[in-house]
Amino acid sequence: MDENFWSGNLAAAPVAQLLFRFWERKTSGRLRIQAGGAEKKLRLLKGDLALAEDFCSETGFAQRLIHNEILTGPQVEETANYARVNKISFFRALIERGLLSPSRAWEMLTDFWQEDLAPLFDWRQGDYVFEAGSNLPEAEVLAVAFTPEFIIRGIRGMKNFGLIESSLPAGGDSLRVLSPSYADTLKLDPHERYILGLLQHTPRLQDLYAQSQLGKQETQRVIFAFLQVGLAGLPQQKNNKAKPLPEFSSAGLEKIWSDFNDKCSYIFKYISKEIGPVALNVLEKALDEVRAKLGPPLQGLELRGGDGRIEFKPFPVVSLNLYNEENFRNFLLFLNEILMAEVLAVKKTLGNAHEAAVVKNLERIGEPT
């Protein structure tokens, strides 16, 4: 289990890596990142970034319109007054007053929103906190950005080349091109497709840098982007994230399930000590929220009242079809989702100090999932 999933510092996981983790888990909630007095807030909807009214600065958007000479200062002021009088958003007021067409308004707001978040990719330090939550009502979602594309766009504009260089494998290492299911949906620029093709024939990084027509620095930028969104990776024998086939055995799966349940039992005992029998209801609610996202047969989960362990019914967990890398990895993400929901329940019920204590102690229980 990744102890940095709910809170931590960007020094351990850059923004690009962090967002991709949330996307892989199809997580919904709020992410707040703070550094040096600056703060950015993001809304995640099943892993993708969602633009909602309260997650975009109206003042900043208005200033951008003036700076880009789309509107004059008086026009912005009149529109803001119109919005206040009619109790609507500034964005809606722009359309109702005919100052921007709907398509133009949406395009400009979406661009502003993504550009406003872009500096995050250059942050080396910054505390972040994620709060899982239910999905936004459709009426409140103005736009959704496909997270892998958002990450690539953010890396294209990065100015912190030191962060890029420090995140890359050594020049003597080789990479392999990966083909995840979403690869064809990504909109790569021509120079990025060029590097992807070159990488297939020149996997050793120092050779790639020498041959690339982009030069070393811009080639490193592209490689960094590929690594962050899963389009490239180290060969399997060097990739610590890759699960070797022996771990797909029944014995290996039972060990993972046992370690996972040891953690669930610890959380149950911890929260029971603080609030008594009500702990069962609190954790059952957390499990229900996860179960609602799943299809059969993974919905067959029950919380055992005696010790907080999870039972899988009507079939044993070893009967699941997990004997390939993709299914196995998804199953591990699913276990993390349950543990995340239970730790969040601790936070909501007992507070941040108890959450931190639970996360710290979970690191010592069993093998990381």
Number of C-alpha atoms within 10 A of each C-alpha: 20 11 14 16 16 19 17 16 18 23 13 13 17 21 24 24 18 16 22 20 18 23 21 16 16 16 19 23 20 19 19 16 21 18 16 8 6 8 13 16 16 19 26 26 23 18 22 23 24 24 22 19 14 11 14 20 13 16 11 13 19 22 16 16 17 16 12 9 10 14 16 14 15 10 15 20 12 14 23 21 14 18 18 13 9 10 10 12 15 21 20 15 21 21 17 15 12 10 16 18 13 15 9 12 16 16 12 15 21 18 12 18 18 17 14 15 15 19 16 23 22 20 17 17 18 21 15 22 17 22 17 18 16 12 14 15 8 9 7 12 15 13 15 15 17 14 21 27 17 21 22 22 18 21 24 16 14 17 12 14 14 10 17 21 14 9 15 15 16 12 12 10 15 19 21 18 20 17 11 12 7 11 14 9 10 14 13 15 10 9 14 19 13 14 21 21 12 15 21 14 11 19 18 17 22 15 15 21 19 12 14 16 13 16 12 15 13 17 21 21 20 21 23 23 25 22 20 24 26 16 19 21 21 19 16 13 10 12 11 10 11 14 16 12 11 10 15 18 13 16 12 13 18 15 15 19 18 16 17 25 21 19 24 23 19 18 27 25 17 17 24 17 11 13 13 12 13 11 23 21 12 19 25 17 15 20 21 16 15 18 19 9 11 12 9 7 12 16 15 14 15 16 19 14 16 10 17 23 20 20 16 16 13 9 12 10 16 15 8 15 11 18 15 12 15 11 14 19 15 14 17 17 18 17 17 19 19 21 23 22 22 24 24 22 23 25 17 14 16 14 12 13 10 18 20 16 11 19 21 12 12 22 14 10 14 16 14 15 15
